[in-house]
Every structure is written in structure tokens, then in C-alpha cells.
């Protein structure tokens, strides 16, 4: 299916948000949103993704 991941169109075979994160190599320490709605880590496995969804994945940055 076709989705938008961090503003970039892409294809995925994943059916849930957690599967997408694993497919794309994201670690567990990220923040996620589906179609503009925050998705906590505890709900990622139960959060389906569908054709045309917009997924945002943000990782914390270190620095000072």
C-alpha cells in the first residue's frame, strides 16, 4: 500500500504501526503519529495503517 512517511511517499507491506516501524528499522525510542494524531507506544501494535495514511516518526535528538 502507499503511505506518506515523514513527508515522503512510500510503499509498505506493514498492516500496523509497529510493523511499519520494524520494517523501516526504527528503534523503540521514537514518537509516532498517524494522520496527525499522536499514537503512544503501547497502542502501536493495535494501530492499523491504511492506504494514504500519513505517518510521522520522530526521534529525540541529543546535544547541548
Biopython code that builds the backbone (N, CA, C, O; Angstrom):
import numpy as np
from Bio.PDB.StructureBuilder import StructureBuilder

atoms = [
    (1, "UNK", "N", (0.834, -1.176, 0.000)),
    (1, "UNK", "CA", (0.000, 0.000, 0.000)),
    (1, "UNK", "C", (0.877, 1.236, 0.000)),
    (1, "UNK", "O", (2.059, 1.173, 0.339)),
    (2, "UNK", "N", (0.303, 2.340, -0.375)),
    (2, "UNK", "CA", (1.016, 3.608, -0.434)),
    (2, "UNK", "C", (0.646, 4.458, 0.776)),
    (2, "UNK", "O", (-0.529, 4.659, 1.079)),
    (3, "UNK", "N", (1.687, 4.955, 1.465)),
    (3, "UNK", "CA", (1.507, 5.843, 2.600)),
    (3, "UNK", "C", (2.490, 7.005, 2.453)),
    (3, "UNK", "O", (3.302, 7.030, 1.528)),
    (4, "UNK", "N", (2.408, 7.955, 3.367)),
    (4, "UNK", "CA", (3.407, 9.012, 3.450)),
    (4, "UNK", "C", (4.101, 8.870, 4.796)),
    (4, "UNK", "O", (3.451, 8.913, 5.840)),
    (5, "UNK", "N", (5.408, 8.703, 4.775)),
    (5, "UNK", "CA", (6.198, 8.535, 5.986)),
    (5, "UNK", "C", (7.137, 9.724, 6.129)),
    (5, "UNK", "O", (8.028, 9.927, 5.304)),
    (6, "UNK", "N", (6.933, 10.501, 7.175)),
    (6, "UNK", "CA", (7.742, 11.702, 7.422)),
    (6, "UNK", "C", (7.789, 12.609, 6.193)),
    (6, "UNK", "O", (8.836, 13.156, 5.846)),
    (7, "UNK", "N", (6.642, 12.755, 5.549)),
    (7, "UNK", "CA", (6.523, 13.662, 4.419)),
    (7, "UNK", "C", (6.938, 13.095, 3.076)),
    (7, "UNK", "O", (6.861, 13.790, 2.063)),
    (8, "UNK", "N", (7.379, 11.840, 3.047)),
    (8, "UNK", "CA", (7.845, 11.212, 1.812)),
    (8, "UNK", "C", (6.935, 10.047, 1.429)),
    (8, "UNK", "O", (6.718, 9.147, 2.241)),
    (9, "UNK", "N", (6.401, 10.047, 0.211)),
    (9, "UNK", "CA", (5.582, 8.909, -0.220)),
    (9, "UNK", "C", (6.406, 7.626, -0.236)),
    (9, "UNK", "O", (7.565, 7.629, -0.649)),
    (10, "UNK", "N", (5.799, 6.532, 0.215)),
    (10, "UNK", "CA", (6.494, 5.246, 0.179)),
    (10, "UNK", "C", (5.476, 4.115, 0.133)),
    (10, "UNK", "O", (4.288, 4.306, 0.393)),
    (11, "UNK", "N", (5.977, 2.938, -0.202)),
    (11, "UNK", "CA", (5.147, 1.726, -0.226)),
    (11, "UNK", "C", (5.535, 0.863, 0.966)),
    (11, "UNK", "O", (6.695, 0.834, 1.377)),
    (12, "UNK", "N", (4.552, 0.164, 1.513)),
    (12, "UNK", "CA", (4.810, -0.728, 2.634)),
    (12, "UNK", "C", (3.890, -1.939, 2.571)),
    (12, "UNK", "O", (2.791, -1.879, 2.018)),
    (13, "UNK", "N", (4.357, -3.026, 3.143)),
    (13, "UNK", "CA", (3.525, -4.222, 3.290)),
    (13, "UNK", "C", (2.994, -4.324, 4.717)),
    (13, "UNK", "O", (2.207, -5.220, 5.022)),
    (14, "UNK", "N", (3.423, -3.406, 5.598)),
    (14, "UNK", "CA", (3.024, -3.434, 7.004)),
    (14, "UNK", "C", (1.541, -3.106, 7.145)),
    (14, "UNK", "O", (0.995, -2.283, 6.410)),
    (15, "UNK", "N", (0.904, -3.770, 8.108)),
    (15, "UNK", "CA", (-0.516, -3.503, 8.344)),
    (15, "UNK", "C", (-0.767, -2.786, 9.664)),
    (15, "UNK", "O", (-1.880, -2.329, 9.925)),
    (16, "UNK", "N", (0.279, -2.686, 10.504)),
    (16, "UNK", "CA", (0.148, -1.957, 11.762)),
    (16, "UNK", "C", (1.308, -0.975, 11.900)),
    (16, "UNK", "O", (2.323, -1.082, 11.211)),
    (17, "UNK", "N", (1.135, -0.032, 12.793)),
    (17, "UNK", "CA", (2.190, 0.956, 13.008)),
    (17, "UNK", "C", (3.461, 0.295, 13.537)),
    (17, "UNK", "O", (4.559, 0.653, 13.110)),
    (18, "UNK", "N", (3.337, -0.655, 14.451)),
    (18, "UNK", "CA", (4.538, -1.323, 14.966)),
    (18, "UNK", "C", (5.251, -2.108, 13.870)),
    (18, "UNK", "O", (6.482, -2.138, 13.841)),
    (19, "UNK", "N", (4.511, -2.739, 12.977)),
    (19, "UNK", "CA", (5.127, -3.473, 11.867)),
    (19, "UNK", "C", (5.860, -2.527, 10.923)),
    (19, "UNK", "O", (6.925, -2.864, 10.406)),
    (20, "UNK", "N", (5.297, -1.355, 10.700)),
    (20, "UNK", "CA", (5.952, -0.357, 9.853)),
    (20, "UNK", "C", (7.264, 0.099, 10.477)),
    (20, "UNK", "O", (8.274, 0.213, 9.783)),
    (21, "UNK", "N", (7.256, 0.358, 11.778)),
    (21, "UNK", "CA", (8.485, 0.782, 12.455)),
    (21, "UNK", "C", (9.565, -0.282, 12.330)),
    (21, "UNK", "O", (10.724, 0.039, 12.070)),
    (22, "UNK", "N", (9.195, -1.546, 12.513)),
    (22, "UNK", "CA", (10.158, -2.639, 12.377)),
    (22, "UNK", "C", (10.651, -2.747, 10.937)),
    (22, "UNK", "O", (11.846, -2.917, 10.699)),
    (23, "UNK", "N", (9.740, -2.650, 9.985)),
    (23, "UNK", "CA", (10.090, -2.746, 8.566)),
    (23, "UNK", "C", (11.094, -1.674, 8.162)),
    (23, "UNK", "O", (11.996, -1.929, 7.364)),
    (24, "UNK", "N", (10.934, -0.472, 8.715)),
    (24, "UNK", "CA", (11.788, 0.663, 8.340)),
    (24, "UNK", "C", (12.995, 0.847, 9.249)),
    (24, "UNK", "O", (13.778, 1.779, 9.064)),
    (25, "UNK", "N", (13.151, -0.046, 10.238)),
    (25, "UNK", "CA", (14.347, -0.023, 11.072)),
    (25, "UNK", "C", (14.352, 1.007, 12.186)),
    (25, "UNK", "O", (15.420, 1.365, 12.682)),
    (26, "UNK", "N", (13.194, 1.490, 12.589)),
    (26, "UNK", "CA", (13.130, 2.433, 13.694)),
    (26, "UNK", "C", (13.228, 1.679, 15.008)),
    (26, "UNK", "O", (12.692, 0.578, 15.137)),
    (27, "UNK", "N", (13.908, 2.262, 15.981)),
    (27, "UNK", "CA", (14.013, 1.670, 17.305)),
    (27, "UNK", "C", (12.791, 2.022, 18.141)),
    (27, "UNK", "O", (11.877, 2.697, 17.666)),
    (28, "UNK", "N", (12.778, 1.559, 19.399)),
    (28, "UNK", "CA", (11.619, 1.777, 20.262)),
    (28, "UNK", "C", (11.513, 3.189, 20.831)),
    (28, "UNK", "O", (10.443, 3.577, 21.301)),
    (29, "UNK", "N", (12.577, 3.953, 20.800)),
    (29, "UNK", "CA", (12.594, 5.281, 21.418)),
    (29, "UNK", "C", (12.225, 6.369, 20.413)),
    (29, "UNK", "O", (13.025, 7.259, 20.124)),
    (30, "UNK", "N", (11.005, 6.289, 19.886)),
    (30, "UNK", "CA", (10.510, 7.283, 18.942)),
    (30, "UNK", "C", (9.108, 7.704, 19.356)),
    (30, "UNK", "O", (8.430, 7.006, 20.109)),
    (31, "UNK", "N", (8.687, 8.859, 18.849)),
    (31, "UNK", "CA", (7.308, 9.319, 18.996)),
    (31, "UNK", "C", (6.625, 9.111, 17.649)),
    (31, "UNK", "O", (7.238, 9.299, 16.598)),
    (32, "UNK", "N", (5.353, 8.723, 17.687)),
    (32, "UNK", "CA", (4.658, 8.425, 16.433)),
    (32, "UNK", "C", (3.304, 9.118, 16.361)),
    (32, "UNK", "O", (2.653, 9.379, 17.372)),
    (33, "UNK", "N", (2.910, 9.405, 15.128)),
    (33, "UNK", "CA", (1.584, 9.974, 14.874)),
    (33, "UNK", "C", (1.037, 9.356, 13.596)),
    (33, "UNK", "O", (1.787, 9.070, 12.662)),
    (34, "UNK", "N", (-0.269, 9.154, 13.563)),
    (34, "UNK", "CA", (-0.968, 8.645, 12.381)),
    (34, "UNK", "C", (-2.031, 9.656, 12.006)),
    (34, "UNK", "O", (-2.938, 9.932, 12.791)),
    (35, "UNK", "N", (-1.921, 10.204, 10.817)),
    (35, "UNK", "CA", (-2.864, 11.209, 10.315)),
    (35, "UNK", "C", (-3.044, 12.363, 11.299)),
    (35, "UNK", "O", (-4.150, 12.860, 11.510)),
    (36, "UNK", "N", (-1.918, 12.776, 11.896)),
    (36, "UNK", "CA", (-1.922, 13.925, 12.787)),
    (36, "UNK", "C", (-2.271, 13.634, 14.230)),
    (36, "UNK", "O", (-2.240, 14.541, 15.062)),
    (37, "UNK", "N", (-2.606, 12.385, 14.555)),
    (37, "UNK", "CA", (-2.955, 12.020, 15.924)),
    (37, "UNK", "C", (-1.822, 11.232, 16.565)),
    (37, "UNK", "O", (-1.353, 10.238, 16.010)),
    (38, "UNK", "N", (-1.383, 11.683, 17.743)),
    (38, "UNK", "CA", (-0.331, 11.001, 18.488)),
    (38, "UNK", "C", (-0.742, 9.564, 18.791)),
    (38, "UNK", "O", (-1.883, 9.304, 19.172)),
    (39, "UNK", "N", (0.198, 8.632, 18.618)),
    (39, "UNK", "CA", (-0.038, 7.224, 18.950)),
    (39, "UNK", "C", (1.011, 6.807, 19.976)),
    (39, "UNK", "O", (2.193, 6.728, 19.641)),
    (40, "UNK", "N", (0.608, 6.537, 21.219)),
    (40, "UNK", "CA", (1.580, 6.110, 22.222)),
    (40, "UNK", "C", (2.139, 4.730, 21.896)),
    (40, "UNK", "O", (1.512, 3.943, 21.188)),
    (41, "UNK", "N", (3.323, 4.452, 22.422)),
    (41, "UNK", "CA", (3.992, 3.179, 22.146)),
    (41, "UNK", "C", (3.114, 1.990, 22.498)),
    (41, "UNK", "O", (3.154, 0.970, 21.810)),
    (42, "UNK", "N", (2.330, 2.102, 23.547)),
    (42, "UNK", "CA", (1.501, 0.979, 23.991)),
    (42, "UNK", "C", (0.386, 0.630, 23.015)),
    (42, "UNK", "O", (-0.193, -0.453, 23.105)),
    (43, "UNK", "N", (0.074, 1.526, 22.085)),
    (43, "UNK", "CA", (-1.009, 1.279, 21.125)),
    (43, "UNK", "C", (-0.532, 1.008, 19.703)),
    (43, "UNK", "O", (-1.355, 0.761, 18.821)),
    (44, "UNK", "N", (0.761, 1.046, 19.461)),
    (44, "UNK", "CA", (1.279, 0.895, 18.092)),
    (44, "UNK", "C", (0.939, -0.460, 17.474)),
    (44, "UNK", "O", (0.624, -0.539, 16.286)),
    (45, "UNK", "N", (1.000, -1.514, 18.264)),
    (45, "UNK", "CA", (0.726, -2.845, 17.719)),
    (45, "UNK", "C", (-0.736, -2.991, 17.310)),
    (45, "UNK", "O", (-1.053, -3.750, 16.394)),
    (46, "UNK", "N", (-1.615, -2.277, 17.976)),
    (46, "UNK", "CA", (-3.053, -2.348, 17.685)),
    (46, "UNK", "C", (-3.518, -1.257, 16.729)),
    (46, "UNK", "O", (-4.705, -1.181, 16.412)),
    (47, "UNK", "N", (-2.593, -0.404, 16.262)),
    (47, "UNK", "CA", (-2.958, 0.702, 15.377)),
    (47, "UNK", "C", (-2.766, 0.293, 13.923)),
    (47, "UNK", "O", (-1.632, 0.155, 13.463)),
    (48, "UNK", "N", (-3.869, 0.097, 13.191)),
    (48, "UNK", "CA", (-3.740, -0.280, 11.779)),
    (48, "UNK", "C", (-3.306, 0.912, 10.939)),
    (48, "UNK", "O", (-3.589, 2.063, 11.275)),
    (49, "UNK", "N", (-2.623, 0.622, 9.853)),
    (49, "UNK", "CA", (-2.341, 1.668, 8.866)),
    (49, "UNK", "C", (-3.020, 1.267, 7.569)),
    (49, "UNK", "O", (-3.164, 0.085, 7.258)),
    (50, "UNK", "N", (-3.430, 2.276, 6.823)),
    (50, "UNK", "CA", (-4.154, 2.022, 5.592)),
    (50, "UNK", "C", (-3.671, 2.890, 4.453)),
    (50, "UNK", "O", (-2.863, 3.800, 4.635)),
    (51, "UNK", "N", (-4.174, 2.594, 3.298)),
    (51, "UNK", "CA", (-3.825, 3.324, 2.075)),
    (51, "UNK", "C", (-3.989, 4.826, 2.306)),
    (51, "UNK", "O", (-5.036, 5.292, 2.754)),
    (52, "UNK", "N", (-2.929, 5.567, 1.988)),
    (52, "UNK", "CA", (-2.975, 7.023, 2.061)),
    (52, "UNK", "C", (-2.699, 7.613, 3.431)),
    (52, "UNK", "O", (-2.691, 8.835, 3.576)),
    (53, "UNK", "N", (-2.472, 6.778, 4.448)),
    (53, "UNK", "CA", (-2.199, 7.314, 5.785)),
    (53, "UNK", "C", (-0.917, 8.138, 5.779)),
    (53, "UNK", "O", (0.010, 7.891, 5.008)),
    (54, "UNK", "N", (-0.902, 9.131, 6.673)),
    (54, "UNK", "CA", (0.280, 9.957, 6.891)),
    (54, "UNK", "C", (0.869, 9.573, 8.247)),
    (54, "UNK", "O", (0.232, 9.757, 9.283)),
    (55, "UNK", "N", (2.085, 9.041, 8.231)),
    (55, "UNK", "CA", (2.752, 8.597, 9.438)),
    (55, "UNK", "C", (3.954, 9.491, 9.694)),
    (55, "UNK", "O", (4.757, 9.755, 8.799)),
    (56, "UNK", "N", (4.063, 9.955, 10.943)),
    (56, "UNK", "CA", (5.226, 10.741, 11.360)),
    (56, "UNK", "C", (5.937, 9.961, 12.450)),
    (56, "UNK", "O", (5.308, 9.463, 13.384)),
    (57, "UNK", "N", (7.264, 9.859, 12.324)),
    (57, "UNK", "CA", (8.096, 9.196, 13.318)),
    (57, "UNK", "C", (9.208, 10.174, 13.692)),
    (57, "UNK", "O", (9.981, 10.614, 12.840)),
    (58, "UNK", "N", (9.271, 10.502, 14.969)),
    (58, "UNK", "CA", (10.263, 11.476, 15.441)),
    (58, "UNK", "C", (11.123, 10.839, 16.501)),
    (58, "UNK", "O", (10.616, 10.196, 17.421)),
    (59, "UNK", "N", (12.432, 11.015, 16.375)),
    (59, "UNK", "CA", (13.390, 10.517, 17.361)),
    (59, "UNK", "C", (13.960, 11.701, 18.123)),
    (59, "UNK", "O", (14.159, 12.776, 17.556)),
    (60, "UNK", "N", (14.224, 11.503, 19.416)),
    (60, "UNK", "CA", (14.813, 12.550, 20.236)),
    (60, "UNK", "C", (16.240, 12.837, 19.760)),
    (60, "UNK", "O", (16.970, 11.930, 19.363)),
    (61, "UNK", "N", (16.612, 14.088, 19.809)),
    (61, "UNK", "CA", (17.960, 14.492, 19.415)),
    (61, "UNK", "C", (18.751, 14.817, 20.676)),
    (61, "UNK", "O", (18.223, 15.432, 21.603)),
    (62, "UNK", "N", (20.010, 14.406, 20.711)),
    (62, "UNK", "CA", (20.877, 14.751, 21.832)),
    (62, "UNK", "C", (21.781, 15.891, 21.422)),
    (62, "UNK", "O", (22.100, 16.062, 20.245)),
    (63, "UNK", "N", (22.173, 16.640, 22.376)),
    (63, "UNK", "CA", (23.087, 17.746, 22.083)),
    (63, "UNK", "C", (23.027, 18.761, 23.200)),
    (63, "UNK", "O", (22.318, 18.589, 24.191)),
    (64, "UNK", "N", (23.767, 19.793, 23.019)),
    (64, "UNK", "CA", (23.749, 20.770, 24.098)),
    (64, "UNK", "C", (24.334, 22.080, 23.692)),
    (64, "UNK", "O", (24.389, 23.008, 24.499)),
]
sb = StructureBuilder()
sb.init_structure("model")
sb.init_model(0)
sb.init_chain("A")
sb.init_seg("    ")
for serial, (resi, resn, name, xyz) in enumerate(atoms, 1):
    if name == "N":
        sb.init_residue(resn, " ", resi, " ")
    sb.init_atom(name, np.array(xyz, "f"), 0.0, 1.0, " ", f" {name:<3s}", serial, name[0])
structure = sb.get_structure()
